[in-house]
Amino acid sequence: MAFDLARIKPVVVDSVALLRSVIGEVMTLRTDTPSLLIDLEGYQLGRHGSIFVMTIYAPPKEKVYLIDIHRLGADAFSTVNADESSVILKLFFDVRHDSDALFSHYSIAIDGARDVQLMELGTRTGPKEFLASLAACVEKDSTISAKEKKTWEMTKLNT
């Protein structure tokens, strides 16, 4: 399934009511395959920094949710939490800082997570001294077209 940036419009989640609706949708996803791709953005992400936004891409729903953690604060995690569900499989790319931040600030222990960066390391042929960046993985391993790669690069640079 190709990721069509023009077709998928992000849903900004900045209220508890909307968050409950999103969680209701997410909890209906398949459990036999990873259904959520998650990334956190923040200032010095980790135990000493802060979380601003949680981005969730749900391929089965063809939706991107931008959870405004800065605005919602602890309320973002006061409802049923998909991050702690071992039933819902989640993909992260380099989950280390995301996990540290969620646990340190909100006592959220991520369960059911798969780290794509570690999967790449485990399947890589050749040297394995260093973890690959997301950009390197997209460049080397992605099956998207050159035009889509360029769009991805430009989007990443402009955010």
C-alpha positions as CSV (number, residue, x, y, z in Angstrom):
1,M,0.0,0.0,0.0
2,A,1.5,3.3,-1.1
3,F,1.5,6.2,1.3
4,D,-0.3,9.0,-0.6
5,L,0.6,12.3,1.2
6,A,-1.9,14.3,-0.8
7,R,-4.8,12.0,0.1
8,I,-4.1,11.4,3.8
9,K,-4.8,14.5,5.9
10,P,-3.6,14.5,9.5
11,V,-6.2,14.7,12.3
12,V,-5.1,17.1,15.0
13,V,-6.2,15.7,18.4
14,D,-6.3,18.5,20.9
15,S,-9.2,17.6,23.2
16,V,-10.0,14.7,25.4
17,A,-13.3,14.1,23.6
18,L,-11.6,13.7,20.3
19,L,-8.9,11.6,21.8
20,R,-11.5,9.2,23.2
21,S,-12.9,8.9,19.7
22,V,-9.5,8.1,18.2
23,I,-8.8,5.5,20.9
24,G,-12.1,3.9,20.1
25,E,-11.1,3.6,16.5
26,V,-7.6,2.4,17.3
27,M,-8.9,-0.3,19.7
28,T,-10.8,-1.9,16.8
29,L,-7.7,-2.5,14.7
30,R,-6.4,-6.0,13.8
31,T,-4.1,-7.6,16.4
32,D,-2.4,-10.1,14.2
33,T,-0.3,-7.6,12.4
34,P,1.3,-4.2,13.4
35,S,-1.5,-1.7,13.0
36,L,0.0,1.5,14.4
37,L,3.2,3.3,13.5
38,I,4.1,5.8,16.3
39,D,6.6,8.6,16.8
40,L,7.0,11.2,19.5
41,E,8.4,14.7,19.0
42,G,9.6,17.0,21.7
43,Y,12.3,19.1,23.2
44,Q,15.3,16.9,24.2
45,L,13.0,13.9,24.1
46,G,13.6,11.6,27.1
47,R,13.4,11.8,30.8
48,H,14.9,15.3,31.0
49,G,13.0,16.8,28.1
50,S,9.4,17.1,27.1
51,I,6.9,15.6,24.7
52,F,5.1,17.9,22.3
53,V,3.3,15.7,19.8
54,M,2.6,12.0,19.3
55,T,2.1,11.0,15.7
56,I,0.2,7.9,15.0
57,Y,-0.3,6.4,11.5
58,A,-2.9,3.7,11.3
59,P,-2.5,2.1,7.9
60,P,-5.8,0.1,8.1
61,K,-7.7,3.4,8.7
62,E,-5.5,5.4,6.3
63,K,-5.3,8.1,9.0
64,V,-2.6,10.1,10.6
65,Y,-3.4,11.4,14.1
66,L,-1.3,14.2,15.7
67,I,-1.9,14.0,19.4
68,D,-1.1,17.4,21.0
69,I,0.6,16.2,24.2
70,H,1.8,19.7,25.0
71,R,-1.9,20.9,25.2
72,L,-3.4,17.7,26.7
73,G,-0.7,16.9,29.1
74,A,-1.5,13.9,31.4
75,D,-5.1,13.9,30.1
76,A,-3.6,12.4,26.9
77,F,-2.9,9.3,28.9
78,S,-5.8,9.3,31.4
79,T,-8.0,7.2,29.1
80,V,-7.5,3.6,27.8
81,N,-3.9,3.7,26.5
82,A,-3.1,1.8,23.3
83,D,0.6,2.3,24.0
84,E,0.4,0.0,27.0
85,S,-1.7,-2.6,25.2
86,S,0.2,-5.8,24.4
87,V,-2.6,-6.8,22.1
88,I,-2.2,-4.0,19.6
89,L,1.1,-4.3,17.8
90,K,3.0,-1.0,17.3
91,L,6.0,-0.1,15.2
92,F,8.5,2.5,16.3
93,F,11.7,3.6,14.7
94,D,14.2,3.9,17.5
95,V,11.9,3.5,20.5
96,R,14.5,4.3,23.1
97,H,13.9,8.0,23.7
98,D,10.1,7.7,23.1
99,S,9.9,4.9,25.7
100,D,12.1,6.8,28.2
101,A,10.0,10.0,27.9
102,L,6.6,8.2,28.2
103,F,7.7,6.2,31.3
104,S,9.5,9.1,33.0
105,H,6.8,11.7,32.5
106,Y,3.6,9.6,32.5
107,S,4.5,6.2,33.9
108,I,3.5,4.6,30.5
109,A,5.3,1.3,29.8
110,I,5.1,0.6,26.1
111,D,4.1,-3.0,25.4
112,G,3.6,-4.8,22.1
113,A,6.2,-2.5,20.4
114,R,8.5,-3.5,17.6
115,D,11.5,-1.3,16.8
116,V,12.0,-1.1,13.0
117,Q,15.6,0.3,13.6
118,L,16.5,-2.9,15.4
119,M,14.9,-5.1,12.8
120,E,17.0,-3.4,10.2
121,L,20.1,-4.0,12.2
122,G,19.2,-7.7,12.7
123,T,18.6,-8.3,9.0
124,R,21.5,-6.2,7.7
125,T,24.4,-7.8,5.9
126,G,27.7,-6.3,6.6
127,P,28.9,-4.2,9.6
128,K,26.6,-3.9,12.5
129,E,28.5,-1.5,14.8
130,F,26.0,1.4,14.4
131,L,22.3,1.8,14.1
132,A,21.0,3.2,10.8
133,S,19.1,6.5,10.7
134,L,15.6,6.6,9.4
135,A,16.8,8.6,6.4
136,A,19.5,6.0,5.6
137,C,16.8,3.2,5.8
138,V,14.4,5.0,3.5
139,E,17.2,5.7,1.0
140,K,18.6,2.2,1.1
141,D,15.7,-0.1,1.8
142,S,12.5,1.6,0.9
143,T,10.6,0.4,-2.2
144,I,9.0,3.8,-2.9
145,S,9.8,5.6,-6.1
146,A,12.5,8.2,-6.4
147,K,9.9,10.9,-6.6
148,E,8.2,9.7,-3.4
149,K,11.6,9.6,-1.7
150,K,12.2,13.2,-2.7
151,T,8.8,14.2,-1.4
152,W,9.5,12.4,1.9
153,E,12.9,14.2,2.2
154,M,11.4,17.6,1.6
155,T,8.6,17.0,4.1
156,K,11.1,15.9,6.7
157,L,13.3,18.9,6.1
158,N,10.3,21.3,6.4
159,T,9.1,20.0,9.7
